């Protein structure tokens, strides 16, 4: 049985996936497989982005010390993933609808 995932687990795994996708350090297939392995079957790049735009993920990221590092990801890189997640949720839908109701997503609308 899988352990109960914490906000920290979800936030850090989501940030790592979004960062790796954005910087092309890994293919989308590898990133997606890692997400499913870390968080479970239902997790995708889009769900990771949606999670990062939420209040609990943002609060957790803000609370991290500036010298924080986890699995090779620094707080600065996590912040970059947060920006990418907001942009993705604001602009990826072909219908122009936001994919997240996160507080700051509309600020990223192109």
CORMOBEL-V806593 format. One record per run of one state. SS is the DSSP state (h for helix, s for strand, l for the rest). FROM is the first residue (numbers start at 1). LEN is the number of residues. If there is no record, write none. Layout:
# CORMOBEL-V806593
((SS | FROM | LEN) (SS | FROM | LEN))
This chain:
# CORMOBEL-V806593
((l | 1 | 6) (h | 7 | 17) (l | 24 | 4) (h | 28 | 12) (l | 40 | 5) (h | 45 | 8) (l | 53 | 2) (h | 55 | 9) (l | 64 | 5) (s | 69 | 2) (l | 71 | 2) (s | 73 | 2) (h | 75 | 17) (l | 92 | 13) (h | 105 | 4) (l | 109 | 2))
